[in-house]
Amino acid sequence: MALDLTPRQIVEQLDRYIVGQSKAKKSVAVALRNRYRRMKLEGQLKEEIIPKNIMMMGPTGVGKTEIARRLAKLAGAPFIKVEATKYTEVGYVGRDVESMVRDLVEMSVRMVREEKMESVRSQAEEEANNRLVKLLVPEAKKSASMKNPFEMLFGGDSYSSDQEDEKPDEEISSRRNRIRHQLEMGELEDHMVTIEIEDQSPSSMFDMLHGSGMEQMGMNMNDAFGSFMPKRRKKRRVPVAEARKLLAQEEAAKLVDSDEASQEAVQRAEQSGIIFIDEIDKIAAKGEQSANVSREGVQRDILPIVEGSTITTKYGPVRTEHMLFIAAGAFHMAKPSDLIPELQGRFPIRVELDKLSIEDFQRILREPSNALLKQYAALLETEGINIIFTDEAIERIAQIAHEVNQETDNIGARRLHTILEKLLEDLSFEAPDIHMSEIKITASYVDDKLNDIARNKDLSRFIL
Ligand SMILES: Nc1ncnc2c1ncn2[C@@H]1O[C@H](COP(=O)(O)OP(=O)(O)OP(=O)(O)O)[C@@H](O)[C@H]1O
């Protein structure tokens, strides 16, 4: 967790992935730092201080979600994104908005479990190796009627089960040591073994009961009855390398106390969870009367969650008052003041995100740590091709993206993804057969591939 980063450091970290949008970065950095400040307080005041939620306003594809997601990652905070309009759909009822909190907790549980599993990984791998050794050189008696996996591996001559019956214990232990050594040296990675592991797939009875309404309450059939049901085990024949992974996974799960993990996850969701509510402007009360009612209804349903309430989940009650909510919307038609006053008050920090310029597009193409051009270069490098984009080519791509956005729908930086895909489609297809170590993408290559499509509005609507 990097909660102790200063706002300046947080912005610096966000700069590695997101181009521009400095106001929004600043706001989220302060929000995160305030959490850290609150953690350092004691007693009543700590409980009184609630996070100041943020409303991000800006067109689609300019980095709103990306900023929030990166912030969460930076803080090791569980994060989910929901679309507010989802709750206006037919079939949704008031309490369904609570599912956002349940989803956040699920995310948190997954995070905590993964961390805990990672922390016991070396112990789990050791246990897995022990199981492999026993599997490859089984106990003398027990193996008499069983087909020895080791025998299958090596043709079963000197390790045949008949002979094993007569082998004294010391011999088994010395053979186990030898196998252990071979396993550790990675000499048996490709050999096939048959292992028996827990079946993770839900049983058909649970399948049938799914959707019977219990999930609405945050219940899950496997959780409700799973502990009473015998765990099914299934056999799989896999190479040693894969077997080790599967066995280590099972061993790690045994080593992690799942109640403790769940409790920690609930706490983490409560204290540092971030819920990103997109399209909040679409539930602002504007438009025809009948729609107004349901949109305002959704706002009233969301309100108690943002204000702070306790939601029942399968991991126990979860309190929402210290979660950070980031609402976002384009606000083309509606304004934040069209939301119900109580909800407006709960999102006091307002930031406008800037439209992206051609220069921003160029920077997005090349600068972020995960920049699109770097991604394509890495992919083609696996085929032994070093792809180089000239400055003019990057400029052209950015220009075309900008033009297509203006002439069709403005989808922001997302346009770069579709344009690059089209631009490099042929190259990606032919790459394995091209015997060139370096390929230069020039402005004229870009024009060649894209100009005709970009100039034709109808075509670009479909292709770019
Ligand atoms: N300023 C930016 N810097 C780097 N990448 C960006 C920027 N803006 C958008 N992107 C990229 O564009 C894509 C879409 O961005 P994002 O999901 O943040 O959009 P958004 O503003 O949240 O829009 P929406 O509300 O429609 O989801 C992402 O892949 C993101 O990496």
The ligand as an ORCA input file, in Angstrom:
! r2SCAN-3c Opt
* xyz 0 1
  N      -5.497     11.516    -20.679
  C      -5.238     10.256    -21.034
  N      -3.981      9.764    -20.973
  C      -3.737      8.473    -21.328
  N      -4.653      7.612    -21.757
  C      -5.922      8.052    -21.834
  C      -6.273      9.383    -21.477
  N      -7.591      9.534    -21.662
  C      -8.044      8.342    -22.085
  N      -7.058      7.443    -22.187
  C      -7.192      6.048    -22.635
  O      -8.447      5.916    -23.291
  C      -9.225      4.835    -22.811
  C     -10.544      5.296    -22.238
  O     -10.342      6.156    -21.135
  P     -11.266      6.164    -19.848
  O     -11.796      4.782    -19.605
  O     -10.560      6.792    -18.737
  O     -12.465      7.061    -20.342
  P     -13.522      7.882    -19.484
  O     -13.122      9.311    -19.519
  O     -13.700      7.282    -18.171
  O     -14.827      7.715    -20.363
  P     -16.187      6.974    -19.972
  O     -16.871      7.852    -19.013
  O     -16.899      6.856    -21.264
  O     -15.810      5.642    -19.416
  C      -8.343      4.139    -21.804
  O      -7.738      3.056    -22.449
  C      -7.279      5.146    -21.424
  O      -6.077      4.519    -21.170
*
